[in-house]
């Protein structure tokens, strides 16, 4: 007995593979492997001078700009290059003053945004209970948001706490890290909230 057309259409939808996640190949138009000159030639962002070595005199070159926009917010973008002057890392950072819940929301908004491009993000480090043997005491727990998991590390200081959220998407040897840090008193609405994205090739 032939199956109704709606059943066949439903089966076809189930058999259709999900869209593949975007490949981690850099950030925006800045692709891993390109030279500093090629990166500088991409229109839209103006970079400062290129430095061929880092502060420890290692062959790690970089150049930066404060003009990168992501999710409607201005970020500092730093491009890192290996000894052969090939781009191998793009790091973005934004800092505002905010409450702890606002900082966590900014982190979770970035996870949701990046999940649309790269797929699911996961916690990076193993969970651990708070230990008074640590100086200062630290705990690390895993949390969930939809299909994603992320970690929350809490450092207990005198009269305040520091919180650090982190999640990672890995594709072979390449990965994207999303992180946020905040420290202050629990009810403090004017502490620094720093959000970071780190694209590593």
N, C-alpha and C positions, 0 to 999 in steps of 0.2 A: 504494500500500500504506500503510495507516494506521500512524502512528508509535506505539510503545508509550507508555503513560501516563507512565512515569518520565522519558522523554525530553522530553515536553511540559512536565512539571512543572519539569525542569531548565532548559529554555529560558525558562519564565516567570520563574524566579528570576533568571536572567541579565539579563532585560529590565527587572526591577524597579529603579528608580533608587535609589542610595544615599541614606540619610537626610541631609538638608541640615544643614550646620554651623550651630550656634547663631549668631545675629546678635550682633555686638559693639555693644551698646547701653548699656553701663555695666558695673558689677560688682554681682552679686547683685541686691538690690532697688533699688539706686541707679542710676537710669536717666539717661542724658544728657538734658539739657534741664530737669530738675527744679530747683526752688529750694532754698536752704538749709533753709527751714522744712519743705518736703516731705521732704527727705532726713532731717532730724532726727526727723520723725514716724514713720519706719519703725521698728518695734519690734526690740529685740535689741541695738543698739549705742548707747552714749551718747557724744555728741561734746562736745568742749570748745567754747569760744566761737568764733563766726564772725568772721573778720577780712576786711574788704572789700578790703584792699590788701595786696600782698606787701611784703617788706623794702625793695624799690626804689621803693616808693610807686606801683606800677603797679596798675591796676584788675584784679587777679587775686585773687579771694577764696578763702579756704580754711577748713576746719575739720577736726579730726583726732580719732582715737580709738585707744586701744591695746587694744581689745576684739575686733577682727575675728579670726575663726577660719577657717583654710583648711587643708585636708588634716590636721586634727588639731593644728595649730600656731597659736599666737597671733601676729598681725601687727598692726603699726601701720597704720591706714587713714587716708589724707588725701584728702579730696574737694576738687577745685579748681573754681572757678566763674568764668565770664567777666564782663565789665563789666556785662552785663544780669542777673547772678546766676543764670545757667543752668549746671548741672553739665556740664563738658566733659572731666573727667579724674578717674580714681580710681587712686591709687597705694598699693600695699601693700608693707610691708618687714618682714623678720624678721632678727634677728642672733643667732648663737650662736658658741661657740668650737668649732672642728673642724679636722680634717686637710684637706689639699687634696683627696684622693679623696672624703672625706665631703661636702665642699662641692659638688664636681662632681655627686655622686649626688643631692644635694638639688635641684640645678638640673635634672638629667635627670628626676627624679621629677615636678617641676612641669611640664616639657614634656609628659611622658606624660599627666598629669592634664588639662592644658588642651587637648591634642590631641583628647581624647574629646568636648569641647564645641565647639571652634572649627575643628577640622581641622588640616592640616599646618602646622608652623612652619618657617621658613627663616632662614638666616644673613642678616645685615643689611649688613655692610660687605665690600668686596673683600678677598681674601686678599693678604698681603704677606709677603715674606721678612724675617727678622731683619736689621736694618741697623745696623752699628756707627756709622753717621753720625748716627743718632738719639741723643739724650741724654734719658733713658736708652734703650738699645736696646729695640725693640719688634718682635714678630712677630704676625701674625694668620692663623690657619688655619681652614678649614672642616672640620667633623666631621659624622658621620652617626649617627643613632639611628633605626632603622626607616625610616619615610618622611620623617622630619624631618631637616633640616640645622641646624647651629648654628655659631657662631663662638667661637673661643678666642683671646683676645688675651693675650699674655704680655709683661710688662714685666720686664726683667732689671736688678735693683738690686744694690747691693754686698752680697754674701752672702745674698741672698734673691730671690725672684721674686714678682710679683703676677700673678694670673690673673683674667680676666674672661670669663665665658661669656654669650652672648646669642643669642636667637632671637625671631622676630617672625611674627605672623599678621596679614595685611592684608586688610581688606574695604573696598574703595573708599577713602575718606579716613579710615577708622577702623582702629585696629590695637591689638593686645595685644603688649607686650614682656615677655619673661621674661629675667631676668638674675641672675647671682650673681658676687660678687667675693671674693677671698681673697688674702692676702699673708703671706709668712713664709718660713722655711727649709723645704727640701723635706720633711724628716722631722718638721716641727713639727706636733703634733696639737692645739695650743692657740691657734691664730690665729683672728681674727674672720672668720666666713663670713656675708656679707650676701646674702640673696635678695630679689628685687624682682619685682613684677608691676605693669605700668603699662597701664591701659586708657585709650586716648585717643579722644575723639570729635571 
